Amino acid sequence: MKTIFLSSMCVILTAFLAFTDRFQTDSPDKEFVIAAADGGMLEVKLGELASQRATSAKCKDYGKMMVTDHTKVNEELKALARKKQLTVPAKLSTAKQQQYDSLAAQTGEKFDMLYMNMMIASHEEAIGVFQTESNKGQDPDLKKWADSKIPALKHHLEMAEQLLGAAVK
């Protein structure tokens, strides 16, 4: 009887631990950290590429600003994630790597146009991710941090839209 009871408890405990681990893995806060880190790494890598290969000086300067600003934010996110015992990805997701590769294949004015279009799309996506965390996240520190970054992301978006508009004219 003791053996059956102990075996049953082991099965229940194992199931509980598996469920708890799955819950933590799928938490909205963890998803936010992964998405924010992935997007931030892409911003830095694309900015590095633009600062070297863009034809427009304004586009190069924008790329340099992306490297500076997003490197700082990425470091803040890593520190906050460590504090929350969340893992930040060390490399780009497949989708983000494909975006990088598509820009790296371009040259000249096509490069500049694609880069600025990518910056608009990337910042629109980031604003959505950060607003979702700010509104629906579970961790108060992550929510507050995400909310504090939205104004800068909106500013980056506005700048990208202005640069793209100037390039089209």
Accessible surface in RSA format (square Angstrom, percent):
REM  Atomic radii and reference values for relative SASA: ProtOr
REM  Chains: A
REM  Algorithm: Lee & Richards
REM  Probe-radius: 1.40
REM  Slices: 20
REM RES _ NUM      All-atoms   Total-Side   Main-Chain    Non-polar    All polar
REM                ABS   REL    ABS   REL    ABS   REL    ABS   REL    ABS   REL
RES MET A   1   190.26  98.5 151.12 100.0  39.14  93.2 132.09 112.3  58.17  77.1
RES LYS A   2   170.39  83.1 165.92 101.8   4.47  10.6 111.18 100.1  59.21  63.1
RES THR A   3   101.16  71.9  98.46  99.8   2.70   6.4  65.54  88.0  35.62  53.8
RES ILE A   4   119.75  68.1 117.75  87.7   2.00   4.8 119.57  86.1   0.17   0.5
RES PHE A   5   125.19  62.6 121.13  75.0   4.06  10.6 124.93  75.7   0.26   0.7
RES LEU A   6   108.99  60.7 108.69  77.8   0.30   0.8 108.84  76.4   0.15   0.4
RES SER A   7    57.93  49.0  51.60  68.9   6.33  14.6  34.60  73.7  23.33  32.7
RES SER A   8    49.75  42.0  43.20  57.6   6.56  15.1  27.18  57.9  22.57  31.6
RES MET A   9    88.04  45.6  87.27  57.8   0.76   1.8  75.33  64.0  12.71  16.8
RES CYS A  10    78.48  59.4  75.74  84.5   2.75   6.5  23.70  60.1  54.78  59.1
RES VAL A  11   104.73  68.9 100.10  90.6   4.62  11.1 103.82  90.2   0.91   2.5
RES ILE A  12   106.57  60.6 103.87  77.4   2.70   6.5 105.79  76.2   0.78   2.1
RES LEU A  13   102.96  57.3 100.48  71.9   2.47   6.2 102.55  72.0   0.40   1.1
RES THR A  14    89.96  64.0  87.48  88.7   2.48   5.9  64.62  86.8  25.34  38.3
RES ALA A  15    59.55  54.8  48.11  74.2  11.44  26.0  55.37  78.0   4.18  11.1
RES PHE A  16   122.45  61.3 116.79  72.3   5.66  14.7 121.83  73.9   0.62   1.8
RES LEU A  17   102.47  57.1  98.48  70.5   3.99  10.0  98.77  69.4   3.71  10.0
RES ALA A  18    61.56  56.6  47.89  73.9  13.66  31.1  56.77  79.9   4.79  12.7
RES PHE A  19   134.81  67.4 130.32  80.7   4.49  11.7 134.18  81.4   0.63   1.8
RES THR A  20    42.27  30.1  40.56  41.1   1.71   4.1  39.66  53.3   2.60   3.9
RES ASP A  21    88.61  62.1  87.22  86.8   1.40   3.3  19.99  47.0  68.63  68.4
RES ARG A  22   156.99  65.9 152.19  77.6   4.80  11.4  51.86  70.9 105.13  63.7
RES PHE A  23   113.74  56.9 107.95  66.9   5.79  15.1 113.27  68.7   0.47   1.4
RES GLN A  24   107.48  60.1 103.77  75.8   3.71   8.8  34.59  73.6  72.89  55.3
RES THR A  25    65.84  46.8  58.21  59.0   7.63  18.2  47.46  63.7  18.38  27.8
RES ASP A  26    64.02  44.8  52.57  52.3  11.44  27.1  24.55  57.8  39.46  39.4
RES SER A  27    15.85  13.4  14.50  19.3   1.35   3.1  11.08  23.6   4.77   6.7
RES PRO A  28    59.88  43.6  54.94  50.1   4.94  17.9  56.65  46.8   3.23  20.1
RES ASP A  29    12.31   8.6  12.31  12.2   0.00   0.0   5.50  13.0   6.80   6.8
RES LYS A  30    46.90  22.9  46.90  28.8   0.00   0.0  10.07   9.1  36.83  39.2
RES GLU A  31    98.06  56.3  92.71  70.1   5.35  12.7  35.97  69.6  62.09  50.7
RES PHE A  32     8.76   4.4   4.29   2.7   4.46  11.6   8.07   4.9   0.68   2.0
RES VAL A  33     0.04   0.0   0.04   0.0   0.00   0.0   0.04   0.0   0.00   0.0
RES ILE A  34    73.04  41.6  73.04  54.4   0.00   0.0  73.04  52.6   0.00   0.0
RES ALA A  35    39.84  36.6  27.80  42.9  12.04  27.4  33.17  46.7   6.67  17.7
RES ALA A  36     8.88   8.2   0.50   0.8   8.38  19.1   3.75   5.3   5.13  13.6
RES ALA A  37     3.23   3.0   1.90   2.9   1.33   3.0   3.23   4.5   0.00   0.0
RES ASP A  38    14.18   9.9  14.18  14.1   0.00   0.0   4.02   9.5  10.16  10.1
RES GLY A  39    14.15  17.4   0.00   N/A  14.15  17.4  14.15  38.8   0.00   0.0
RES GLY A  40     6.90   8.5   0.00   N/A   6.90   8.5   4.88  13.4   2.01   4.5
RES MET A  41    31.32  16.2  29.57  19.6   1.75   4.2  18.77  16.0  12.55  16.6
RES LEU A  42     0.80   0.4   0.80   0.6   0.00   0.0   0.80   0.6   0.00   0.0
RES GLU A  43     3.09   1.8   3.09   2.3   0.00   0.0   2.79   5.4   0.30   0.2
RES VAL A  44    20.73  13.6  20.73  18.8   0.00   0.0  20.73  18.0   0.00   0.0
RES LYS A  45    73.83  36.0  72.66  44.6   1.17   2.8  24.12  21.7  49.71  52.9
RES LEU A  46     0.47   0.3   0.47   0.3   0.00   0.0   0.47   0.3   0.00   0.0
RES GLY A  47     0.00   0.0   0.00   N/A   0.00   0.0   0.00   0.0   0.00   0.0
RES GLU A  48    76.24  43.8  75.36  57.0   0.88   2.1  22.74  44.0  53.50  43.7
RES LEU A  49    14.46   8.1  12.37   8.9   2.09   5.3  13.81   9.7   0.65   1.8
RES ALA A  50     0.00   0.0   0.00   0.0   0.00   0.0   0.00   0.0   0.00   0.0
RES SER A  51    24.72  20.9  14.71  19.6  10.01  23.1   2.68   5.7  22.04  30.9
RES GLN A  52   129.59  72.5 102.85  75.2  26.74  63.7  38.96  82.9  90.63  68.7
RES ARG A  53    85.34  35.8  68.52  34.9  16.82  40.0  41.48  56.7  43.87  26.6
RES ALA A  54     3.69   3.4   0.00   0.0   3.69   8.4   0.00   0.0   3.69   9.8
RES THR A  55    82.38  58.6  48.03  48.7  34.35  81.9  49.73  66.8  32.66  49.4
RES SER A  56    46.29  39.1  36.71  49.0   9.59  22.1  33.67  71.7  12.62  17.7
RES ALA A  57    72.66  66.8  63.13  97.4   9.53  21.7  65.83  92.7   6.83  18.1
RES LYS A  58   135.28  66.0 131.93  81.0   3.35   8.0  78.86  71.0  56.42  60.1
RES CYS A  59     4.39   3.3   4.28   4.8   0.12   0.3   4.28  10.9   0.11   0.1
RES LYS A  60    66.38  32.4  66.38  40.7   0.00   0.0  21.75  19.6  44.63  47.5
RES ASP A  61    83.77  58.7  78.37  78.0   5.41  12.8  28.04  66.0  55.73  55.6
RES TYR A  62     4.44   2.1   0.93   0.5   3.51   9.1   3.89   2.9   0.55   0.7
RES GLY A  63     0.00   0.0   0.00   N/A   0.00   0.0   0.00   0.0   0.00   0.0
RES LYS A  64   113.62  55.4 110.77  68.0   2.85   6.8  66.22  59.6  47.40  50.5
RES MET A  65    49.19  25.5  42.86  28.4   6.33  15.1  24.91  21.2  24.28  32.2
RES MET A  66     0.00   0.0   0.00   0.0   0.00   0.0   0.00   0.0   0.00   0.0
RES VAL A  67    37.39  24.6  37.39  33.9   0.00   0.0  37.39  32.5   0.00   0.0
RES THR A  68    93.49  66.5  84.52  85.7   8.97  21.4  64.23  86.3  29.26  44.2
RES ASP A  69    47.19  33.1  43.42  43.2   3.76   8.9  13.76  32.4  33.43  33.3
RES HIS A  70    10.26   5.6  10.19   7.1   0.07   0.2   7.90   8.1   2.35   2.7
RES THR A  71    57.49  40.9  56.52  57.3   0.97   2.3  53.75  72.2   3.74   5.7
RES LYS A  72   131.99  64.4 124.96  76.7   7.03  16.7  93.77  84.4  38.22  40.7
RES VAL A  73    31.80  20.9  31.80  28.8   0.00   0.0  31.80  27.6   0.00   0.0
RES ASN A  74    16.90  11.7  15.86  15.3   1.04   2.5   8.77  21.1   8.13   7.9
RES GLU A  75    92.41  53.1  88.33  66.8   4.08   9.7  40.30  77.9  52.12  42.6
RES GLU A  76    52.64  30.2  43.47  32.9   9.17  21.8  37.27  72.1  15.37  12.5
RES LEU A  77     2.65   1.5   2.65   1.9   0.00   0.0   2.65   1.9   0.00   0.0
RES LYS A  78    75.76  37.0  74.93  46.0   0.83   2.0  32.50  29.3  43.26  46.1
RES ALA A  79    49.64  45.6  42.79  66.0   6.86  15.6  43.55  61.3   6.09  16.1
RES LEU A  80    23.98  13.4  20.61  14.7   3.38   8.5  23.43  16.5   0.56   1.5
RES ALA A  81     0.28   0.3   0.28   0.4   0.00   0.0   0.28   0.4   0.00   0.0
RES ARG A  82   162.50  68.2 146.37  74.6  16.13  38.4  75.18 102.7  87.32  52.9
RES LYS A  83   145.87  71.2 112.66  69.1  33.21  79.1  84.46  76.0  61.42  65.4
RES LYS A  84    55.12  26.9  34.29  21.0  20.83  49.6  20.43  18.4  34.69  36.9
RES GLN A  85   167.58  93.7 134.84  98.5  32.74  78.0  46.45  98.9 121.13  91.9
RES LEU A  86    36.18  20.2  26.88  19.2   9.30  23.4  28.97  20.3   7.21  19.4
RES THR A  87   103.55  73.7  95.33  96.6   8.22  19.6  64.34  86.4  39.21  59.3
RES VAL A  88    29.55  19.4  13.10  11.9  16.45  39.7  13.10  11.4  16.45  44.6
RES PRO A  89    37.99  27.7  25.35  23.1  12.64  45.9  35.56  29.4   2.43  15.1
RES ALA A  90   104.94  96.5  65.42 101.0  39.51  89.9  73.91 104.1  31.02  82.2
RES LYS A  91   164.11  80.1 156.15  95.8   7.96  18.9 103.79  93.4  60.31  64.2
RES LEU A  92    14.62   8.1   2.59   1.8  12.03  30.2   2.59   1.8  12.03  32.4
RES SER A  93    47.78  40.4  34.69  46.3  13.09  30.2  44.48  94.7   3.30   4.6
RES THR A  94   103.23  73.4  93.44  94.7   9.80  23.3  60.72  81.6  42.52  64.3
RES ALA A  95    63.51  58.4  57.54  88.8   5.97  13.6  59.26  83.5   4.25  11.3
RES LYS A  96    19.16   9.3  19.16  11.8   0.00   0.0  11.22  10.1   7.94   8.5
RES GLN A  97    64.84  36.3  64.84  47.4   0.00   0.0  32.93  70.1  31.92  24.2
RES GLN A  98   113.23  63.3 107.74  78.7   5.49  13.1  37.27  79.3  75.96  57.6
RES GLN A  99    70.43  39.4  67.78  49.5   2.65   6.3  21.56  45.9  48.87  37.1
RES TYR A 100    44.83  20.9  44.83  25.5   0.00   0.0  15.81  11.9  29.03  35.8
RES ASP A 101    72.20  50.6  65.71  65.4   6.49  15.3  28.61  67.3  43.59  43.5
RES SER A 102    49.95  42.2  41.28  55.1   8.67  20.0  44.56  94.9   5.39   7.6
RES LEU A 103     0.00   0.0   0.00   0.0   0.00   0.0   0.00   0.0   0.00   0.0
RES ALA A 104    31.77  29.2  21.92  33.8   9.85  22.4  22.08  31.1   9.69  25.7
RES ALA A 105    80.06  73.6  43.03  66.4  37.03  84.2  54.90  77.3  25.17  66.7
RES GLN A 106    52.55  29.4  51.94  38.0   0.61   1.4   2.83   6.0  49.71  37.7
RES THR A 107   102.08  72.6  92.21  93.5   9.87  23.5  61.80  83.0  40.28  60.9
RES GLY A 108    29.81  36.8   0.00   N/A  29.81  36.8  23.96  65.7   5.85  13.1
RES GLU A 109   139.03  79.8 133.29 100.8   5.74  13.7  46.11  89.2  92.92  75.9
RES LYS A 110   152.53  74.4 145.89  89.5   6.64  15.8  92.43  83.2  60.11  64.0
RES PHE A 111     0.30   0.1   0.30   0.2   0.00   0.0   0.30   0.2   0.00   0.0
RES ASP A 112    12.45   8.7  12.23  12.2   0.22   0.5  10.14  23.9   2.31   2.3
RES MET A 113    65.55  33.9  65.23  43.2   0.32   0.8  60.77  51.7   4.78   6.3
RES LEU A 114    55.24  30.8  52.51  37.6   2.73   6.9  54.73  38.4   0.51   1.4
RES TYR A 115     0.00   0.0   0.00   0.0   0.00   0.0   0.00   0.0   0.00   0.0
RES MET A 116     5.69   2.9   5.69   3.8   0.00   0.0   5.69   4.8   0.01   0.0
RES ASN A 117    67.49  46.5  63.19  61.1   4.30  10.4  17.79  42.8  49.70  48.0
RES MET A 118    25.66  13.3  20.83  13.8   4.83  11.5  24.30  20.7   1.37   1.8
RES MET A 119     0.05   0.0   0.05   0.0   0.00   0.0   0.05   0.0   0.00   0.0
RES ILE A 120    26.92  15.3  26.92  20.1   0.00   0.0  26.92  19.4   0.00   0.0
RES ALA A 121    58.56  53.8  52.60  81.2   5.96  13.6  54.53  76.8   4.03  10.7
RES SER A 122    11.22   9.5   6.03   8.0   5.20  12.0   6.82  14.5   4.40   6.2
RES HIS A 123     0.00   0.0   0.00   0.0   0.00   0.0   0.00   0.0   0.00   0.0
RES GLU A 124    92.05  52.8  79.69  60.3  12.36  29.4  28.57  55.3  63.49  51.8
RES GLU A 125    89.30  51.3  76.50  57.9  12.80  30.5  41.33  79.9  47.96  39.2
RES ALA A 126    18.46  17.0  14.23  22.0   4.24   9.6  18.30  25.8   0.17   0.4
RES ILE A 127    17.06   9.7  17.06  12.7   0.00   0.0  17.06  12.3   0.00   0.0
RES GLY A 128    33.15  40.9   0.00   N/A  33.15  40.9  32.34  88.8   0.80   1.8
RES VAL A 129    39.04  25.7  32.64  29.5   6.40  15.4  36.82  32.0   2.22   6.0
RES PHE A 130    11.15   5.6  11.15   6.9   0.00   0.0  11.15   6.8   0.00   0.0
RES GLN A 131    64.49  36.1  64.15  46.9   0.35   0.8  14.53  30.9  49.97  37.9
RES THR A 132    77.10  54.8  73.03  74.0   4.07   9.7  49.98  67.1  27.11  41.0
RES GLU A 133     4.75   2.7   2.40   1.8   2.35   5.6   2.34   4.5   2.41   2.0
RES SER A 134    19.62  16.6   9.99  13.3   9.63  22.2   0.98   2.1  18.64  26.1
RES ASN A 135   108.46  74.8  82.83  80.0  25.62  61.7  20.40  49.1  88.06  85.1
RES LYS A 136   157.67  76.9 137.32  84.3  20.35  48.4  88.07  79.3  69.60  74.1
RES GLY A 137     8.93  11.0   0.00   N/A   8.93  11.0   0.80   2.2   8.13  18.2
RES GLN A 138   108.89  60.9  80.87  59.1  28.01  66.7  39.05  83.1  69.84  53.0
RES ASP A 139    27.95  19.6  24.38  24.3   3.57   8.4   9.40  22.1  18.55  18.5
RES PRO A 140   100.48  73.2  93.18  84.9   7.31  26.6  96.22  79.4   4.26  26.5
RES ASP A 141    55.73  39.0  51.21  51.0   4.52  10.7   7.98  18.8  47.75  47.6
RES LEU A 142     0.86   0.5   0.86   0.6   0.00   0.0   0.86   0.6   0.00   0.0
RES LYS A 143    64.24  31.3  63.37  38.9   0.87   2.1  24.27  21.8  39.97  42.6
RES LYS A 144   160.60  78.4 152.45  93.5   8.15  19.4 102.00  91.8  58.60  62.4
RES TRP A 145    30.63  12.3  25.99  12.6   4.64  10.9  30.33  16.2   0.31   0.5
RES ALA A 146     0.00   0.0   0.00   0.0   0.00   0.0   0.00   0.0   0.00   0.0
RES ASP A 147    77.45  54.3  73.49  73.1   3.96   9.4   8.10  19.1  69.35  69.2
RES SER A 148    67.05  56.7  39.77  53.1  27.28  62.8  45.44  96.8  21.60  30.3
RES LYS A 149    33.54  16.4  33.36  20.5   0.19   0.4   7.07   6.4  26.48  28.2
RES ILE A 150    15.08   8.6  15.08  11.2   0.00   0.0  15.08  10.9   0.00   0.0
RES PRO A 151    87.58  63.8  78.06  71.2   9.51  34.6  82.64  68.2   4.94  30.7
RES ALA A 152    50.85  46.7  43.26  66.8   7.58  17.3  49.27  69.4   1.58   4.2
RES LEU A 153    11.28   6.3  11.28   8.1   0.00   0.0  11.28   7.9   0.00   0.0
RES LYS A 154    88.55  43.2  88.34  54.2   0.21   0.5  44.62  40.2  43.93  46.8
RES HIS A 155    98.61  53.9  96.79  67.3   1.82   4.6  67.73  69.8  30.89  35.9
RES HIS A 156     7.11   3.9   7.11   4.9   0.00   0.0   4.01   4.1   3.10   3.6
RES LEU A 157    25.10  14.0  25.10  18.0   0.00   0.0  25.10  17.6   0.00   0.0
RES GLU A 158    94.13  54.0  92.87  70.3   1.26   3.0  28.51  55.1  65.61  53.6
RES MET A 159    53.34  27.6  52.29  34.6   1.05   2.5  52.78  44.9   0.57   0.7
RES ALA A 160     0.00   0.0   0.00   0.0   0.00   0.0   0.00   0.0   0.00   0.0
RES GLU A 161    78.50  45.1  69.16  52.3   9.34  22.2  27.37  52.9  51.13  41.7
RES GLN A 162   129.20  72.2 116.31  85.0  12.90  30.7  48.16 102.5  81.05  61.5
RES LEU A 163    33.64  18.7  29.66  21.2   3.97  10.0  30.16  21.2   3.48   9.4
RES LEU A 164    28.01  15.6  28.01  20.0   0.00   0.0  28.01  19.7   0.00   0.0
RES GLY A 165    28.08  34.6   0.00   N/A  28.08  34.6  27.28  74.9   0.81   1.8
RES ALA A 166    63.98  58.8  42.86  66.1  21.12  48.0  47.81  67.3  16.17  42.8
RES ALA A 167    61.09  56.2  25.60  39.5  35.49  80.7  37.72  53.1  23.37  61.9
RES VAL A 168   100.98  66.4  72.62  65.7  28.36  68.3  77.16  67.0  23.82  64.6
RES LYS A 169   207.90 101.4 145.64  89.4  62.26 148.2 121.65 109.5  86.24  91.9
END  Absolute sums over single chains surface
CHAIN  1 A    10182.3       8946.0       1236.3       6348.6       3833.8
END  Absolute sums over all chains
TOTAL         10182.3       8946.0       1236.3       6348.6       3833.8
